[in-house]
Amino acid sequence: MNEHILPRPPNYDFWGTLRFLRFGSYDQTTSLTKHEFQQARWYPSGPATLILRDTPHEIRVSALGPGAAHAIASAEDLLGLNDVSPTLAGHPVVERLSKRCRGVRLSKSASFSDRLIQIILQQRIEWQQAATQWRHLVRRHGSIAPCDQLRLPPASLQLRRATLLELRRMNIAEQQGRILLEVARLADRIDTWANSSTEELRYRLQHIRGIGPWTTEMTLALYWAEADAVPTGDYALPHSVAYALEGEHRSNDSRMLELLHPFRPHRGRIIRWIMGENIAPPRRSHRARKSRDFE
C-alpha cells in the first residue's frame, strides 16, 4: 500500500468538502464518515481505492491497486487543498455563510467524464431516484475494487458495451441512456478538454446532444472546483438561492443570477454553501422536477 501525508489546513472541514463525492448513502463506490473517505475509481494506470484519513494535524493518504500512484497524486485536488475559501461581504447571509463554511474547500475530481455521468443521471428526475440508478449501474457494469468493501464504477469501455435495453431495466430513460453511452464513447476526449481549459470544455460539451448548461455547470460546480459555475435550468435551485438570500419562496434563473451577480467570481461557491447547508424553502406539496437539458 502506497502512503503519503498532507498537512491539514486550519479549520479544514473534511466532511463538508467531500460530502458530494458520495452519490447517496448506499453508493457502492464511495464510503464517507466524519474522519475517513474511501473511493474506488479508474485512473490512467488502472483501478485503485483511495483512502483519506483525517487527523487533527494531518491528512493521511493511501491507496490500493494498480492505479495507486495516480490516486494519491489526485488527493490534494480532491481535498481542495489548493483552494482558498474567501470571506465574502456585502450581504448578511453571505457573510454568515462564508464564516460558517470557511473550512469547506472546492473539490476537484480526477476525471470530469466520470462525474459527468453521475450528473446526467440526475437530468429530469429527483436526486434520490438518480442515486438508485447509479447503484444499479455500478452493480451491473462495475467490478470488484482493490479493497474489500467497495466496487469500481463502470469504466468507459465497460459502459460502452451496455445496451439501451439494459439501461432501461435500471429505469434509465432511453434518451438519457443515449447520452450516457455517448459520454462513455467520448470519455477520454472529454477529460482532455477538461484538463485544457474550462472555456474549451464548455464550448466542446455544448455540441454533445443532451448536455446543456445545467449538466455542464453542475458538474463544474460540484466536482471541478469551478468557483463561479452557476447551473441554470434547475427546478429547485433558484428557489433555494432566493430563499437563502432574501427569504423569497419562489424564484427563477433571472432572479437567481441577479442575486448572485455581486459575488462574481464566487457565485458557484455560494451555491455550494447553500446546498451544503441544505437551505431551501419549505415544501408546500410534492412536485416533480421540470425537464432539464436533453437538448
C-alpha positions, 0 to 999 in steps of 0.5 A: 500500500502506497502512503503519503501525508498532507498537512491539514489546513486550519479549520479544514472541514473534511466532511463538508468538502467531500460530502458530494463525492458520495452519490447517496448513502448506499453508493457502492463506490464511495464510503464517507464518515466524519474522519475517513473517505474511501473511493474506488475509481479508474485512473490512467494506470488502472483501478485503485481505492483511495483512502483519506484519513483525517487527523487533527494535524494531518491528512493521511493518504493511501491507496490500493491497486494498480492505479495507486500512484495516480490516486494519491497524486489526485488527493490534494485536488480532491481535498481542495487543498489548493483552494482558498475559501474567501470571506465574502461581504456585502450581504448578511447571509453571505457573510454568515455563510462564508464564516460558517463554511470557511473550512469547506474547500472546492473539490476537484475530481480526477476525471470530469467524464466520470462525474459527468455521468453521475450528473446526467443521471440526475437530468429530469428526475429527483436526486434520490431516484438518480442515486438508485440508478447509479447503484444499479449501474455500478452493480451491473457494469462495475467490478470488484475494487482493490479493497474489500468493501467497495466496487469500481464504477463502470469504466468507459469501455465497460459502459460502452458495451451496455445496451439501451435495453439494459439501461432501461431495466435500471429505469434509465430513460432511453434518451438519457441512456443515449447520452450516457453511452455517448459520454462513455464513447467520448470519455477520454476526449472529454477529460482532455478538454477538461484538463485544457481549459474550462472555456474549451470544455464548455464550448466542446460539451455544448455540441454533445446532444443532451448536455446543456448548461445545467449538466455542464455547470453542475458538474463544474460546480460540484466536482471541478472546483469551478468557483463561479459555475452557476447551473441554470435550468434547475427546478429547485435551485433558484428557489433555494438561492432566493430563499437563502438570500432574501427569504423569497419562496419562489424564484427563477434563473433571472432572479437567481443570477441577479442575486448572485451577480455581486459575488462574481467570481464566487457565485458557484461557491455560494451555491455550494454553501447553500446546498451544503447547508441544505437551505431551501424553502419549505415544501408546500406539496410534492412536485416533480422536477421540470425537464432539464437539458436533453437538448 
